[in-house]
Amino acid sequence: MRMKVLLIILGIFLLLVGAGLAVFSHPAFGLWRHVSKERIQASPNYRDGMFQNQEPTPQFTGDSASTRGTLWRFLTNKDTLRVPKEPIPAVKTDLKNLPADSDWLVWFGHSSYLFCLNGKRYLVDPVLKPEWPATLMMKPFAGTDIYRPDDLPDIDVLIITHEHWDHMEYATLRDIRDHVKSVICPLGIADYLRYWGYRDEQITEMDWYEEFNISNFKFQIYCLPSRHFSNRLLGKRNQTLWASFMVEAGGRKVYIGGDGGYDKRFSEIHERFGSVDLALLENGQYNANWKYIHTTPEDLEKVMLDLQAKQVFTVHHDKFALSVHPWSEPSIVAHEIATKNNINLLDASIGVIVRF
C-alpha cells in the first residue's frame, strides 16, 4: 500500500516537472538562449553581478516591501475600477498608407506606438498579439485589441526599451521580423532577438549614453538611462539593461521615455538636448509599493517640468491592468498636470493619427 502511494506521488511529481519544462521551454521565455556576457560585464552600469540604476532603487517599497507580499496584494485585489466596464473607444487606421512626408504618431494602447519622423517609421515596444503564455499575465481591455502585426507597414527602426512582457512580446516580434530593417535595444536584449530569428546585422545593442546613426537614414538615436529593472520571469534579476531613447532627425527630437521612476535624468536630458519636440512618458501601472521603478502621479508633474518638452503624450495605460489604480486615473492626472502648468498635452484614443 505504501509503495503504491509513493508511486502515485512520484507520478504526480514527474507530471508537474514535465509540465513545467514544457511551459518554460516556450521560446517566449528565452531561458535557454546562449548569452554572451563579455560586453555586458564590460559596461560601467554592470556592477556586483547585475545592471544598476544611477541611484539606489529598491524594487518594492511601502508596507509590503517584498516580492511575495506585493504580488499577493495585487492578485487578491478585487477593485472593479481597475478594468473599464465598457469597451474603450479605438480607431482602426490604415497604417500602411500613412504619409511619409509628415510627422505623426499612432498609439496602440499601453506602451506600443508607431511614429514617423523625417520620413522614417519607428515602432516602439510592440505588443499586438499576446499569445500564450503572455495571456496568463496580460489581458487587453475590451475594445483595445484591434491591431495585429499584419496591420503594420515595413518598419525602418524597431526600438525595444526593456525585456518585460508588456514591452517585448514574442509573438508580435516573431511575426514582424522580416519587415524590420533595424532594431535598437539595450544591452542583453539581442540574445532574445537572435533566439527568435533576428539576424545579427539587424540588431544594434546600446549602453547608456551611446549614440547610433546611419548616414543615409539621416537620423541619430541616443540610448539614455531610465530607473527600472529587468527580469523576464525566472532567473537572476537585472541581467539585461533597461533604457530610454532620444531620436533626432530633420532638426526635430522625440524622447521615448520607456519605464522608470523619477530621478535627475529628466533635467539632465533637458540640459543636454534642449527643447524636445515630443516626449512620450510613462503614466500608469504605478503603486506606492513600487514607487521608484514606475512614475507615480506625484512625480509625473516633476518629469514634465524637468524635461520641458514642447509636446507630451503619455503611455503605459488604457490597455492592461498591471496595478490596482482605477484604469482611467492616469489620463485624468495627466490632464490636471498639463492644465495647471500650461503644458501642451497631446491626447488621442488608440489608433487615432496624431500630428506633431
TORPAFI-523386 format. One line per 4 residues: number of its first residue (from 1); their letters; for each residue x negated, y, z of C-alpha. Coordinates in steps of 0.1 Angstrom, whole numbers, plus 5000, padded with zeros to 4 digits. Layout:
BEGIN
NUM	A	X/Y/Z; ...
# end
This chain:
BEGIN
1	MRMK	5000/5000/5000; 4972/5024/5010; 4953/5016/4977; 4985/5023/4957
5	VLLI	4989/5057/4974; 4952/5065/4968; 4956/5056/4931; 4986/5079/4928
9	ILGI	4968/5107/4944; 4938/5101/4922; 4960/5101/4891; 4977/5134/4901
13	FLLL	4943/5149/4907; 4930/5138/4873; 4961/5151/4856; 4956/5185/4873
17	VGAG	4919/5186/4863; 4928/5177/4827; 4955/5203/4826; 4931/5229/4840
21	LAVF	4904/5220/4814; 4930/5222/4786; 4941/5257/4798; 4907/5272/4803
25	SHPA	4892/5258/4772; 4915/5280/4752; 4894/5305/4732; 4912/5335/4747
29	FGLW	4893/5329/4779; 4859/5329/4762; 4845/5310/4791; 4823/5287/4771
33	RHVS	4807/5312/4749; 4769/5314/4745; 4758/5345/4763; 4726/5364/4756
37	KERI	4716/5381/4788; 4685/5399/4776; 4699/5432/4766; 4725/5432/4794
41	QASP	4698/5427/4820; 4677/5454/4805; 4705/5480/4809; 4699/5507/4836
45	NYRD	4735/5502/4845; 4730/5465/4853; 4716/5460/4889; 4718/5433/4915
49	GMFQ	4732/5408/4890; 4761/5429/4876; 4771/5462/4860; 4775/5490/4884
53	NQEP	4796/5522/4884; 4779/5556/4887; 4795/5560/4922; 4802/5533/4948
57	TPQF	4836/5518/4938; 4853/5492/4959; 4878/5474/4937; 4905/5472/4963
61	TGDS	4914/5498/4989; 4943/5507/5012; 4957/5484/5039; 4952/5452/5018
65	ASTR	4916/5456/5006; 4912/5421/4993; 4920/5403/4961; 4943/5378/4978
69	GTLW	4963/5404/4997; 4967/5428/4968; 4977/5400/4944; 5002/5386/4969
73	RFLT	5019/5420/4973; 5020/5425/4936; 5035/5391/4928; 5061/5393/4956
77	NKDT	5072/5429/4949; 5109/5429/4938; 5113/5466/4929; 5136/5467/4899
81	LRVP	5124/5501/4889; 5091/5485/4876; 5109/5474/4844; 5133/5495/4823
85	KEPI	5169/5483/4823; 5174/5493/4787; 5152/5488/4757; 5126/5516/4752
89	PAVK	5131/5536/4720; 5105/5529/4694; 5100/5536/4657; 5087/5512/4631
93	TDLK	5063/5533/4609; 5048/5520/4577; 5012/5522/4589; 4997/5510/4556
97	NLPA	5009/5541/4537; 5000/5569/4561; 4979/5596/4545; 4941/5596/4548
101	DSDW	4938/5634/4542; 4952/5645/4576; 4945/5636/4613; 4972/5616/4630
105	LVWF	4979/5592/4659; 5003/5563/4662; 5007/5548/4697; 5018/5512/4702
109	GHSS	5025/5514/4739; 5001/5508/4768; 4966/5515/4756; 4968/5504/4720
113	YLFC	4968/5530/4693; 4957/5538/4657; 4944/5572/4647; 4930/5588/4616
117	LNGK	4902/5613/4619; 4885/5629/4588; 4898/5601/4565; 4888/5571/4586
121	RYLV	4911/5548/4606; 4902/5539/4642; 4921/5512/4661; 4917/5511/4699
125	DPVL	4923/5482/4723; 4950/5465/4701; 4974/5442/4720; 5000/5434/4694
129	KPEW	5005/5397/4695; 5005/5384/4731; 5004/5346/4728; 4999/5320/4754
133	PATL	4980/5323/4778; 4982/5361/4777; 5020/5358/4780; 5015/5344/4815
137	MMKP	5002/5378/4826; 5019/5403/4804; 5055/5406/4793; 5063/5436/4770
141	FAGT	5093/5458/4779; 5123/5453/4757; 5120/5474/4726; 5082/5479/4727
145	DIYR	5070/5447/4710; 5078/5458/4674; 5043/5459/4658; 5022/5429/4647
149	PDDL	4987/5426/4634; 5001/5422/4598; 5016/5457/4601; 4981/5473/4604
153	PDID	4962/5488/4575; 4925/5480/4569; 4905/5494/4598; 4873/5513/4595
157	VLII	4864/5512/4632; 4878/5489/4659; 4870/5502/4694; 4872/5479/4725
161	THEH	4868/5497/4758; 4866/5466/4780; 4874/5429/4783; 4907/5429/4803
165	WDHM	4936/5411/4788; 4957/5442/4783; 4930/5458/4762; 4913/5428/4745
169	EYAT	4938/5403/4733; 4926/5372/4715; 4955/5366/4690; 4955/5402/4677
173	LRDI	4917/5403/4673; 4917/5369/4656; 4944/5380/4631; 4928/5413/4621
177	RDHV	4892/5400/4620; 4889/5401/4582; 4905/5436/4579; 4879/5453/4602
181	KSVI	4848/5469/4588; 4830/5478/4621; 4836/5470/4658; 4823/5493/4685
185	CPLG	4823/5478/4720; 4804/5480/4754; 4776/5455/4763; 4787/5419/4766
189	IADY	4819/5421/4746; 4802/5409/4714; 4799/5375/4729; 4837/5372/4729
193	LRYW	4840/5386/4694; 4814/5362/4680; 4831/5333/4696; 4863/5345/4680
197	GYRD	4848/5345/4645; 4835/5381/4641; 4802/5384/4622; 4771/5400/4637
201	EQIT	4770/5426/4610; 4805/5438/4620; 4796/5444/4657; 4778/5472/4674
205	EMDW	4774/5469/4712; 4766/5500/4731; 4754/5510/4766; 4765/5542/4783
209	YEEF	4750/5573/4766; 4741/5556/4734; 4751/5570/4700; 4762/5553/4668
213	NISN	4766/5567/4634; 4769/5555/4598; 4757/5582/4574; 4781/5575/4546
217	FKFQ	4810/5574/4571; 4800/5609/4584; 4810/5603/4620; 4794/5597/4653
221	IYCL	4805/5576/4683; 4792/5582/4718; 4795/5555/4744; 4803/5572/4778
225	PSRH	4808/5560/4813; 4841/5550/4830; 4848/5539/4866; 4862/5505/4864
229	FSNR	4852/5468/4865; 4853/5437/4843; 4864/5401/4847; 4884/5381/4821
233	LLGK	4897/5357/4848; 4872/5333/4863; 4835/5336/4869; 4814/5364/4883
237	RNQT	4826/5400/4881; 4811/5428/4861; 4791/5408/4836; 4803/5429/4807
241	LWAS	4804/5467/4806; 4834/5490/4805; 4833/5524/4788; 4850/5554/4774
245	FMVE	4841/5568/4739; 4838/5601/4721; 4845/5601/4683; 4832/5631/4664
249	AGGR	4839/5636/4627; 4847/5665/4604; 4840/5690/4632; 4866/5675/4655
253	KVYI	4863/5654/4686; 4886/5627/4700; 4879/5613/4735; 4890/5577/4742
257	GGDG	4892/5575/4780; 4897/5538/4785; 4905/5526/4820; 4890/5541/4852
261	GYDK	4894/5561/4883; 4884/5597/4888; 4848/5609/4892; 4825/5636/4879
265	RFSE	4822/5622/4844; 4850/5643/4831; 4833/5676/4840; 4800/5662/4826
269	IHER	4817/5653/4793; 4831/5688/4790; 4797/5703/4797; 4781/5681/4770
273	FGSV	4807/5682/4743; 4826/5714/4749; 4862/5716/4738; 4876/5682/4728
277	DLAL	4904/5683/4702; 4923/5653/4716; 4919/5634/4748; 4936/5600/4753
281	LENG	4938/5595/4790; 4948/5566/4813; 4980/5572/4831; 4998/5542/4846
285	QYNA	4994/5509/4864; 4979/5529/4894; 4982/5519/4930; 4969/5530/4964
289	NWKY	4953/5496/4967; 4931/5502/4936; 4928/5539/4936; 4891/5540/4925
293	IHTT	4895/5519/4893; 4926/5535/4878; 4937/5571/4875; 4963/5580/4902
297	PEDL	4989/5608/4898; 4969/5628/4923; 4938/5625/4902; 4953/5629/4867
301	EKVM	4955/5667/4872; 4918/5668/4881; 4910/5648/4850; 4929/5672/4827
305	LDLQ	4914/5703/4843; 4878/5690/4843; 4880/5678/4807; 4897/5710/4793
309	AKQV	4908/5692/4761; 4929/5712/4736; 4955/5684/4735; 4962/5654/4757
313	FTVH	4980/5622/4751; 4984/5598/4780; 4984/5560/4776; 4984/5528/4798
317	HDKF	5022/5530/4803; 5056/5522/4788; 5049/5485/4778; 5038/5463/4807
321	ALSV	5045/5463/4844; 5010/5458/4859; 5016/5477/4891; 5045/5485/4914
325	HPWS	5053/5521/4905; 5085/5529/4886; 5080/5523/4849; 5090/5559/4839
329	EPSI	5069/5577/4866; 5036/5582/4846; 5053/5602/4818; 5072/5623/4844
333	VAHE	5039/5630/4863; 5021/5640/4831; 5048/5665/4821; 5048/5681/4855
337	IATK	5010/5685/4855; 5010/5699/4819; 5038/5724/4827; 5021/5735/4859
341	NNIN	4987/5741/4842; 4998/5751/4807; 4982/5720/4791; 4991/5710/4756
345	LLDA	5006/5675/4762; 5014/5656/4731; 5043/5633/4738; 5059/5607/4715
349	SIGV	5077/5574/4715; 5060/5542/4704; 5054/5542/4666; 5060/5580/4660
353	IVRF	5034/5598/4639; 5017/5625/4660; 4998/5651/4640; 4969/5667/4659
# end
